[in-house]
Amino acid sequence: MHRAVLANEVMHWLAPRRGGVYLDGTVGGGGHAGVIAEAIGPEGRLLALDQDAEALVRARAVLGQWEKRCTLVQSSFADMAAAAAASGVEKVDGVLLDIGISSNQLDDPGRGFSFMRDGPLDMRMDRGKALTAADLLNTLPEGGLADLLRRYGEEPRARAIARRVVQERSQAPFVRTAQLADLVMRVYGGRRGRIHPATQTFQALRIAVNGELEALEKGLEAGLGLLAPGGRMVVISFHSLEDRIVKHFFAEHQGRWESLPEGGQKWVGLTPPVEVLTRRPVMASEEECQMNPRARSAKLRAAERKD
Ligand SMILES: C[S@@+](CC[C@H](N)C(=O)[O-])C[C@H]1O[C@@H](n2cnc3c(N)ncnc32)[C@H](O)[C@@H]1O
């Protein structure tokens, strides 16, 4: 079962108001969406997106009691402007992005996200897309694969893993998650410590298959564009690559004073301007981490559109 992370913190920073219009770009199991739907009351509107059709089926069931105020759409949050326009939504009072994968996706061996459960090497959140993790592993040249593992997984043994993949795929193509988890384990010469050695390799492939970093950049732009002045954007990320993108995006729109060579200073910043509400990322309490270990790596940042 998927538990919504940082649920109280999301409500605090998003501060949904009765009658407001909100966009949840990652409805997943509908945990956050249910709390928002309750808070906005019958006059409010919640546009809830997910690129995973199976997540939408679950979310629809969870949100059933607030059905009239919710619109669920299968879409990437990168395309939220088009989804909003098609749903007759022009401006919103808040945008929530709780990115990454859900426990429902991770726990289903058939989706191929987990090195703990054997399944097909798939990893697509949107199963309508063509490219799978197996396609990448079986076709990328060694250098390209090493780059991917380094860039998206920050994997220190990227070259060795890529070399071994290329050697072994000439015997038989990669089709199962267990094949890849076993290969990485052999490169590392066994398991050391709490973290499975295939963690970063799986993260890297998942990010590449789903174009996650590009989608995040587009989603942040689109979300800020949809916000009405005074509206808020709340983003929860689960690893440093994502958090860095969110932090920089907010900082660039918050702007800063820059010294001029001729003396004096000028204000530089991207528009529309925002006020960053969370100077440091908000993290889950120890109590929440005990109940939900996934919460340990969650970082929440929030910003308010100024005009
Ligand atoms: C961490 S879960 C969200 C959980 C949700 N907040 C809840 O309370 O149940 C992330 C969800 O975002 C979806 N997702 C990830 N990237 C997406 C994207 N670019 N566009 C739309 N949905 C995306 C995944 O399919 C997954 O269902």
The ligand as an SDF file (V2000), in Angstrom:
LIG
                    3D

 27 29  0  0  0  0  0  0  0  0999 V2000
    5.1030    9.2260   -5.1260 C   0  0  0  0  0  0  0  0  0  0  0  0
    3.7560    8.8130   -6.1050 S   0  0  0  0  0  0  0  0  0  0  0  0
    2.5150    9.9830   -5.6890 C   0  0  0  0  0  0  0  0  0  0  0  0
    1.6990    9.5820   -4.5080 C   0  0  0  0  0  0  0  0  0  0  0  0
    0.5270   10.4860   -4.2170 C   0  0  0  0  0  0  0  0  0  0  0  0
    0.9490   11.8340   -3.8710 N   0  0  0  0  0  0  0  0  0  0  0  0
   -0.3370    9.9120   -3.1180 C   0  0  0  0  0  0  0  0  0  0  0  0
   -0.5910   10.6140   -2.1320 O   0  0  0  0  0  0  0  0  0  0  0  0
   -0.7680    8.7670   -3.2330 O   0  0  0  0  0  0  0  0  0  0  0  0
    4.2680    9.3640   -7.6490 C   0  0  0  0  0  0  0  0  0  0  0  0
    3.2470    9.2110   -8.7810 C   0  0  0  0  0  0  0  0  0  0  0  0
    3.6220   10.1510   -9.7660 O   0  0  0  0  0  0  0  0  0  0  0  0
    3.4470    9.5720  -11.0180 C   0  0  0  0  0  0  0  0  0  0  0  0
    4.3460   10.2960  -11.9110 N   0  0  0  0  0  0  0  0  0  0  0  0
    5.6960   10.3080  -11.9110 C   0  0  0  0  0  0  0  0  0  0  0  0
    6.1640   11.1160  -12.8720 N   0  0  0  0  0  0  0  0  0  0  0  0
    5.0610   11.6620  -13.4730 C   0  0  0  0  0  0  0  0  0  0  0  0
    4.8780   12.5910  -14.5370 C   0  0  0  0  0  0  0  0  0  0  0  0
    5.8990   13.1230  -15.1960 N   0  0  0  0  0  0  0  0  0  0  0  0
    3.6170   12.9360  -14.8570 N   0  0  0  0  0  0  0  0  0  0  0  0
    2.5480   12.3950  -14.2120 C   0  0  0  0  0  0  0  0  0  0  0  0
    2.6710   11.4930  -13.2220 N   0  0  0  0  0  0  0  0  0  0  0  0
    3.9050   11.1320  -12.8540 C   0  0  0  0  0  0  0  0  0  0  0  0
    3.7810    8.1250  -10.8440 C   0  0  0  0  0  0  0  0  0  0  0  0
    3.1430    7.3550  -11.8450 O   0  0  0  0  0  0  0  0  0  0  0  0
    3.2290    7.8690   -9.4350 C   0  0  0  0  0  0  0  0  0  0  0  0
    1.9190    7.3710   -9.4990 O   0  0  0  0  0  0  0  0  0  0  0  0
  1  2  1  0
  2  3  1  0
  2 10  1  0
  3  4  1  0
  4  5  1  0
  5  6  1  0
  5  7  1  0
  7  8  2  0
  7  9  1  0
 10 11  1  0
 11 12  1  0
 11 26  1  0
 12 13  1  0
 13 14  1  0
 13 24  1  0
 14 15  1  0
 14 23  1  0
 15 16  2  0
 16 17  1  0
 17 18  1  0
 17 23  2  0
 18 19  1  0
 18 20  2  0
 20 21  1  0
 21 22  2  0
 22 23  1  0
 24 25  1  0
 24 26  1  0
 26 27  1  0
M  CHG  2   2   1   9  -1
M  END
$$$$
